Amino acid sequence: MGAQRLHQPLSRFTQRQRDACMRRFERQDFAADGFKSDWMGTENLSVYVACLYNLRTRWRSNRKTIQVGGVHYPTLIVSNHLSPPVSASSAQWCWLDNRGEPSGLDAKLCCDTQTYGASGLESCWDGYFTFELCCRGNVELYELPHFFVAPAMDVNVGNAVRQLGTFDLGQSYALQTLCHSGDTVLDIGANVGGFTVPLAERVGPQGKVHAFEPFRKVFQHLNANVALNGLTNVFTHQVALGTERKTLEIHAPDLTIFNFPSAIRVVEQLRPDDAARNANLRYEKELQEIDVRPLDSFQFAGSIRLIKIDVEFMELQVILGGRDTILRHKPVIWVENEPFFDDPPDRTLVNMMSSELGYECRPVAKLELLCVPGDYGEGQGKLPRGFHRVFRHLTGQAQDVNLWGALAEVDGHS
């Protein structure tokens, strides 16, 4: 997505301010003297909030770091992921104060080049919040730092999140164009949250993301990544989705050795020897109980705009167990369906989507289908121009994509 371009190095004075904030975090003890020390004073709390804000924006480090942790199995903790951009959140912060409230500035005033010239209203900008970021959406320049933890021996999703800040960059960007601020999104087969995090940022505090992940330890990483990125609008569910309520005893992924946890199925699991020999999958010795529920057994507030499904051959059961939800909300559905890409194609899911739900599905990426209510003639109206911009990148027709630009097209700001 292009080489990262960083903002100017901090001045000596600003660097000293940054260092002072870091020392404050190391020494500050709110509980001192029974919560009655100067640390709890109004002046100190105000400085504390300012430090929190500036260290995520103007004074953020330009260096991504990897830490190794783990007691029972190794983990990798990614700090300060900046490039490629995970989301366009940094541009949204242009018009907020250090407490996340509207600052009084806005794009209409600050980005007015006709009145104020090529860089808009100069008094709106500083060394971090610039015309390039706030008006042109160049989040490559000033991405907010993101943080992730993943199993160190996960060579697939964990590896991708460590490198990219998501599982698949093109798919992440495409999914973000398919929803809006305030929407409800379902991430079914969320794994460690590689799509959950950017989708939660996209729909914003007024929206909701429901993330489903059945395997206990992977689910713990999902929750950790939601917490590390300070997301208030994510609801996680440790459950598999199917056609009926039941409990299964199945093999769980072994996180102590090189493995592909995301490829381990909930139903029709390979025997341990066959999984290791034929699919390079490793199971834990003890079986894990997994709860299965139909999607229709959940109640969701708001309108569901988008459902993403990646469940290792359970996608048909997920959809059948969610018929009422799908018919009521008519979301766009992005679903991994490997059988359709066999030779010849297995059209079971595609035909069911058409005959029973009134959806048309088409390939959108390798192993991935995009299904829209109605036919694609009508459906194109439901897929915004921003999606088609990203789709051209997914299919190799374009070499680069500006995430902010694509989302601006979706939101009608282009």
Secondary structure as the mmCIF struct_conf table of DSSP 4:
data_model
#
loop_
_struct_conf.conf_type_id
_struct_conf.id
_struct_conf.beg_label_comp_id
_struct_conf.beg_label_asym_id
_struct_conf.beg_label_seq_id
_struct_conf.end_label_comp_id
_struct_conf.end_label_asym_id
_struct_conf.end_label_seq_id
HELX_LH_PP_P HELX_LH_PP_P1 LEU A 6 SER A 11
HELX_RH_AL_P HELX_RH_AL_P1 ARG A 12 ARG A 27
TURN_TY1_P TURN_TY1_P1 PHE A 30 ALA A 31
HELX_RH_AL_P HELX_RH_AL_P2 ALA A 32 PHE A 35
TURN_TY1_P TURN_TY1_P2 LYS A 36 LYS A 36
BEND BEND1 SER A 37 SER A 37
HELX_RH_3T_P HELX_RH_3T_P1 ASP A 38 MET A 40
BEND BEND2 GLY A 41 GLY A 41
HELX_RH_AL_P HELX_RH_AL_P3 THR A 42 ARG A 56
TURN_TY1_P TURN_TY1_P3 THR A 57 TRP A 59
BEND BEND3 ASN A 62 ASN A 62
STRN STRN1 THR A 65 GLY A 69
BEND BEND4 VAL A 71 TYR A 73
STRN STRN2 THR A 75 HIS A 81
BEND BEND5 SER A 83 PRO A 84
BEND BEND6 VAL A 86 VAL A 86
BEND BEND7 ALA A 88 ALA A 88
HELX_RH_AL_P HELX_RH_AL_P4 SER A 89 GLN A 92
HELX_RH_3T_P HELX_RH_3T_P2 TRP A 93 TRP A 95
STRN STRN3 LEU A 96 LEU A 96
TURN_TY1_P TURN_TY1_P4 ASN A 98 ARG A 99
BEND BEND8 GLY A 100 GLU A 101
STRN STRN4 PRO A 102 PRO A 102
BEND BEND9 GLY A 104 GLY A 104
HELX_RH_AL_P HELX_RH_AL_P5 ALA A 107 CYS A 110
TURN_TY1_P TURN_TY1_P5 CYS A 111 CYS A 111
HELX_RH_AL_P HELX_RH_AL_P6 THR A 113 TYR A 116
TURN_TY1_P TURN_TY1_P6 ALA A 118 SER A 119
HELX_RH_3T_P HELX_RH_3T_P3 GLU A 122 CYS A 124
BEND BEND10 GLY A 127 PHE A 129
HELX_RH_AL_P HELX_RH_AL_P7 PHE A 131 CYS A 134
TURN_TY1_P TURN_TY1_P7 CYS A 135 ARG A 136
TURN_TY1_P TURN_TY1_P8 VAL A 139 LEU A 141
BEND BEND11 TYR A 142 TYR A 142
HELX_LH_PP_P HELX_LH_PP_P2 GLU A 143 PRO A 145
STRN STRN5 HIS A 146 PRO A 151
TURN_TY1_P TURN_TY1_P9 ALA A 152 MET A 153
STRN STRN6 ASP A 154 ASP A 154
TURN_TY1_P TURN_TY1_P10 VAL A 155 ASN A 156
HELX_RH_AL_P HELX_RH_AL_P8 VAL A 157 LEU A 164
BEND BEND12 GLY A 165 PHE A 167
HELX_RH_AL_P HELX_RH_AL_P9 LEU A 169 THR A 177
TURN_TY1_P TURN_TY1_P11 LEU A 178 LEU A 178
TURN_TY1_P TURN_TY1_P12 SER A 181 GLY A 182
STRN STRN7 THR A 184 ILE A 188
BEND BEND13 GLY A 189 GLY A 189
TURN_TY1_P TURN_TY1_P13 ASN A 191 PHE A 195
HELX_RH_AL_P HELX_RH_AL_P10 THR A 196 VAL A 203
TURN_TY1_P TURN_TY1_P14 PRO A 205 GLN A 206
BEND BEND14 GLY A 207 GLY A 207
STRN STRN8 LYS A 208 PHE A 212
BEND BEND15 PHE A 215 PHE A 215
HELX_RH_AL_P HELX_RH_AL_P11 ARG A 216 LEU A 228
TURN_TY1_P TURN_TY1_P15 ASN A 229 GLY A 230
BEND BEND16 THR A 232 ASN A 233
STRN STRN9 VAL A 234 HIS A 237
STRN STRN10 ALA A 240 GLY A 242
BEND BEND17 THR A 243 GLU A 244
STRN STRN11 LYS A 246 PRO A 253
BEND BEND18 LEU A 255 PHE A 258
STRN STRN12 ASN A 259 ASN A 259
HELX_RH_3T_P HELX_RH_3T_P4 PRO A 261 ALA A 263
BEND BEND19 VAL A 266 GLU A 268
HELX_LH_PP_P HELX_LH_PP_P3 GLN A 269 ARG A 271
HELX_RH_AL_P HELX_RH_AL_P12 PRO A 272 ALA A 279
STRN STRN13 TYR A 283 PRO A 294
HELX_RH_3T_P HELX_RH_3T_P5 LEU A 295 SER A 297
BEND BEND20 PHE A 298 PHE A 298
BEND BEND21 GLY A 302 GLY A 302
STRN STRN14 ILE A 304 ILE A 309
BEND BEND22 GLU A 312 PHE A 313
HELX_RH_AL_P HELX_RH_AL_P13 GLU A 315 LEU A 320
TURN_TY1_P TURN_TY1_P16 GLY A 321 GLY A 322
HELX_RH_AL_P HELX_RH_AL_P14 ARG A 323 HIS A 329
STRN STRN15 VAL A 332 GLU A 336
HELX_RH_3T_P HELX_RH_3T_P6 GLU A 338 PHE A 341
BEND BEND23 ASP A 342 PRO A 344
HELX_RH_AL_P HELX_RH_AL_P15 THR A 348 LEU A 357
STRN STRN16 TYR A 359 ALA A 365
TURN_TY1_P TURN_TY1_P17 LYS A 366 LEU A 367
STRN STRN17 GLU A 368 PRO A 373
BEND BEND24 GLY A 374 GLY A 374
HELX_RH_AL_P HELX_RH_AL_P16 TYR A 376 GLY A 379
HELX_RH_3T_P HELX_RH_3T_P7 GLN A 380 LYS A 382
BEND BEND25 LEU A 383 LEU A 383
HELX_RH_AL_P HELX_RH_AL_P17 ARG A 385 LEU A 394
TURN_TY1_P TURN_TY1_P18 THR A 395 GLY A 396
BEND BEND26 GLN A 397 GLN A 397
BEND BEND27 GLN A 399 GLN A 399
HELX_RH_AL_P HELX_RH_AL_P18 LEU A 403 VAL A 410
TURN_TY1_P TURN_TY1_P19 ASP A 411 GLY A 412
#
